[in-house]
Amino acid sequence: MSLPDSPSQAQDLDHCDYMHVHEDIVAQVNETMPDEEILYDLAELFKIFGDSTRIKILYVLFEAEMCVCDIATLLGMSQSAISHQLRSLKQSKLVKYRREGKTVFYSLADSHVRTILDQGMEHVAE
């Protein structure tokens, strides 16, 4: 199949010439489709990855456990800006923290976060 020569030809590829529902395929896919609430939660998770500052923070934590002061210094940002982003990352269960005296250290929540970042980088690099 060749690529369309014009936008109108491209639009023609997006619809059926006649209405014919492949009921067996639709039923099969419908059986495996996750619940609406799960899809919503997944969309919310990916929204978190839609901010370059949060991505930078995740990459910093990819390398080492760090406190807010260290992350702010490394990224050249204010501590309040980093704290704000860390709050979103904690709520999304992408980072965890531990307290040592008055200092709070942050790290990636689990290996899934690393996998998501690795997969994203692999996709971007293609």
VEXSESE-128775 format. One record per residue: residue in one letter; x, y, z of N, C-alpha, C, O in turn. Coordinates in steps of 0.1 Angstrom, whole numbers. Each point is the difference from the previous one (the first is absolute). Example, Ala and Ser with C-alpha at 12.3 -4.5 7.8 and 13.67 -1.06 7.14 Angstrom:
BEGIN
   r   neast   nnorth     nup   caeast   canorth    caup   ceast   cnorth     cup   oeast   onorth     oup
   A     132      -57      78       -9        12       0       9       12       0      10        0       7
   S     -14       11     -14        9        11       0      -8       11       8       5       11       1
! end
This chain:
BEGIN
   r   neast   nnorth     nup   caeast   canorth    caup   ceast   cnorth     cup   oeast   onorth     oup
   M       8      -12       0       -8        12       0       9       12       0       9        1       8
   S     -12        9     -17        8        12       0      -6       11       9     -11       -1       4
   L      20       10      -1       -5        11       8      -9       10      -7       2        1     -13
   P     -11        5      19      -10         9      -7       8       12      -5      10        5       6
   D     -15        0     -18        6        12      -6      -5       13       5       7       10      -1
   S     -19      -10       7       -6        12       5      -7       -2      13      -3      -11       4
   P       0       22       3       -7        -1      13     -14       -7      -2      -4       -8       9
   S      -3       10     -20      -13        -6      -2       2      -15      -2      -9       -7       5
   Q      19        3     -11        3       -15      -1       3       -6      13      -4      -11       3
   A      11       19       5        3        -5      14     -12       -2       8      -2       -9       8
   Q      -8       19      -9      -12        -1       7      -8      -13      -5      -7       -6       8
   D       8        3     -21       -7       -12      -5       5      -13       7      -8       -9       1
   L      20        9       4        5       -12       6      -6       -1      14       1      -11       6
   D      -6       21       0       -5         0      14     -15       -4       1      -5        0      11
   H      -1       -4     -22      -14        -5       2      -3      -11     -10       8       -2     -10
   C     -18       -5      12       -4       -12      -8      -8        5     -12      -8       10       2
   D       9      -16     -13       -8         4     -12     -14       -5       2     -10        6      -5
   Y       8      -16      13      -14        -5       3       1       -5      14      10       -4       6
   M     -22        5       0       -1        -4      14      -1      -15       2     -10       -7      -4
   H      21        1       9        0       -14       2       8       -3      13      12        2       0
   V     -19       -5      11        7        -2      12       4      -15       1      -7       -9      -3
   H      20        8       6        5       -14       2      -2       -4      14       8        2       9
   E     -20       -7      -6       -5        -3      13       9       -9       8       1        2      12
   D       5      -12     -18        9        -9       7      12        7       6       4       -2      11
   I       2       11     -19       12         8       4      -4       10      11       6        1      10
   V     -18        6     -12       -4         9      10      -3       -7      13       4        5      11
   A     -10      -17     -11       -3        -7      12      12       -5       7       1        1      12
   Q       9       -5     -20       13        -5       6       7       11       7       5       -2      11
   V      -4       13     -17        7        12       6      -8        5      12       6        4      10
   N     -19       -4     -11       -8         5      11       2       -8      12      -1        5      12
   E       3      -18     -13        2        -9      11      13        3       7       1       -2      13
   T       9        6     -20       13         3       6       2       15       4      10        3       6
   M     -19        5      -9        1        14       3      -1        3      15      -9       -5       6
   P      19       12      -1        0         3      15     -13        9       3      -5        7      -8
   D       2       -7      21      -11         8       5       3       15      -2      12        4      -1
   E     -22        4       0        1        14      -3       9        7      11       8        9      -3
   E     -10      -13      15        7         6      11      15       -3      -1       8        9       3
   I      -4      -21      -7       14        -3      -2       6        8     -11      11        5       1
   L     -19       -4     -12        5         8     -11       2       15       4       9        7      -5
   Y     -18       -2      13        1        14       5      13        1       8       7       10      -1
   D      -5      -19      10       12         0       9      13       -1      -9      10        7       3
   L     -10      -15     -13       11        -1      -9       3       14      -7      11        4      -2
   A     -22        2      -3        1        13      -6       6       10       9       8        9      -3
   E     -13       -9      16        6         9      10      15       -2       2       7        9       2
   L      -4      -22      -1       15        -3       1       8        6     -11      10        6       3
   F     -15       -8     -15        8         5     -11       0       15      -1      10        6      -5
   K     -20        1      11        1        15       1      12        4       9       6       10      -3
   I      -3      -18      13       11         4       8      13        0      -8       9        8       3
   F      -8      -17     -12       12        -1      -9       0       11     -10      10        2      -8
   G     -20        6       7       -2        11     -10       7       13       4      -2       10      -7
   D      10      -10      18        6        12       4      15       -2       1       5      -10       6
   S       3       18     -13       14        -2      -1       7        1      13      11       -7       2
   T     -15       16       7        6         1      13      -1      -13       8       9       -5       6
   R     -21       -1      -7       -2       -13       7       8      -11      -6       6       -8       7
   I      -4        8     -20        8       -10      -7      15        2       5       7      -10       3
   K      -3       23      -2       14         2       5       2       -5      14      10       -6       3
   I     -20        8       5        1        -4      14       1      -15       0       8       -6       8
   L     -17       -1     -16        1       -15       0      13       -5      -5       5      -10       5
   Y       1       17     -15       13        -4      -4      11        2      10       9       -8       1
   V     -10       19       7        9         2      11      -1      -11      10      10       -6       4
   L     -22        2      -1       -2       -11      10       3      -13      -6       1      -10       7
   F      -1        9     -20        5       -12      -7      14       -4       4       4      -11       1
   E       4       22       1       14        -1       3       3       -2      15       9       -7       4
   A     -16       15       4        3         0      15     -12        5       8      -8        7      -5
   E       7      -12      17       -9         5      10       5       14       4      12        2       2
   M     -21        8      -2        4        14       3     -10        8       8     -12       -4       0
   C      17       14       6      -10         9       7      -3       12      -9       5        1     -10
   V     -15        6      14       -6        11      -8      12       10      -3       1        5     -11
   C       7       -2      21       11        10      -2       9       -4     -11       4        7      -9
   D       0      -20       9        9        -6     -10      -7        1     -14       7        3     -10
   I     -19       -7       9       -7         0     -13      -1       14      -5       2        2     -12
   A      -6        7      20       -1        14      -4      13        6      -5       0        7     -10
   T      11      -10      17       13         4      -4       4       -6     -14       4        7      -9
   L      -6      -20       8        3        -7     -12      -8        5     -12       6        2     -11
   L     -18        1      13       -9         5     -11       0       15      -2      -7        5      -9
   G      13        2      18        0        15       0     -14        6       2      -4        9      -7
   M      -3      -15      16      -14         5       3      -1        3      15       8       -4       8
   S     -19       10      -5       -3         3      14      -4      -13       7      -6       -9      -6
   Q       8        9      20       -4       -11       8     -16       -1       0      -5      -12       0
   S      -1       23      -1      -15        -1       0      -5       -6     -13     -10       -7       1
   A      16       10     -12       -4        -5     -13       2      -15       0      -9       -8      -5
   I      20        3      11        3       -14       0     -10       -7      10      -5      -11      -3
   S       3       17      14      -10        -6      10     -14       -1      -6      -6      -10       2
   H       2       20     -10      -13        -1      -6      -1      -12     -10     -10       -7       0
   Q      21        5      -8        0       -11      -9       1      -13       7      -6      -10      -4
   L      14        9      14        1       -12       8     -13       -4       6      -3      -12       1
   R      -5       22       3      -14        -3       6      -8       -8     -11      -7      -10       4
   S       7       15     -16       -7        -7     -11       5      -14      -2      -8       -9      -2
   L      21        8       2        6       -13      -3      -3      -10      12      -2      -12      -3
   K       2       17      15       -4        -8      12     -15       -5      -1      -3      -12       2
   Q      -5       22      -6      -15        -4      -1      -2      -10     -11      -9       -8       1
   S      17        8     -11       -1       -10     -11       7      -13       3       1       -9      -8
   K       5        9      20        8       -12       4      12       -3      -9       3      -12      -2
   L       3       22      -3       12        -2      -9      13        2       8      10       -5      -3
   V     -11       13      15       11         1       8      -4       -3      15     -12        1       3
   K      22       -5       5       -2        -2      14      10        8       7       9        5      -5
   Y     -11       -4      18        9         8       8       3       -7      13      -7       -9       5
   R      18       13       1        4        -5      14       6       12       7       7        8      -6
   R     -10       -7      19        5        11       8      12       -5       8       1      -11       5
   E       9       20      -5       13        -3       8       2       13       7       6       10      -5
   G     -10      -10      18        1        13       8     -10       10      -6     -12       -3      -1
   K      17       14      -2       -9        11      -6       0       -1     -16      -7        8      -6
   T      16      -16       1        1        -1     -15      -9      -11      -5      -1      -11       5
   V      -6       14     -17       -8       -10      -6       7       -4     -13       3        9      -8
   F      -1      -22       6        7        -4     -13     -11       -7      -9      -8       -7       5
   Y       9       10     -17       -9        -5     -10       7      -10      -9      12        1      -3
   S     -20      -11      -2        5       -10     -10     -12       -5      -8     -11        3       3
   L      14      -10     -14      -10        -6      -8      -8      -10       8       6       -7       8
   A     -19        7     -10       -9        -9       8       3      -15      -2       0       -8      10
   D       3        5     -22        3       -15      -3       6       -1     -14       2       10      -7
   S       1      -22       3        6        -3     -13      -9        4     -12       5        2     -11
   H     -18       -2      13       -9         3     -11       2       14      -5      -1        3     -12
   V       5        7      21        3        13      -5      12        1      -9      -1        6     -10
   R      11      -14      14       12        -1      -9      -4       -6     -13       5        4     -11
   T     -13      -14      11       -4        -7     -13      -8       10      -9       2        0     -12
   I     -11        7      18       -8        10      -8       9       10      -6      -1        3     -12
   L      11        2      19        9        10      -5       9       -6     -11       2        6     -10
   D       3      -18      13        8        -7     -10      -8       -2     -13       5        2     -11
   Q     -17       -7      12       -8        -2     -12      -3       13      -7       0        0     -13
   G      -3       10      20       -2        13      -7      12        5      -7      -1        5     -11
   M      13       -6      17       12         4      -6       3       -8     -13       5        5     -10
   E      -7      -18      11        2        -9     -11     -10        4     -12       5        0     -11
   H     -17        4      14       -9         4     -10       4       13      -6      -1        2     -12
   V       5        7      20        4        14      -5      13       -2      -9       1        8     -10
   A       8      -17      14       12        -2      -8      -2       -7     -13       9        1      -9
   E     -20       -7       6       -3        -7     -13       0       10     -11      -1       -4     -12
! end
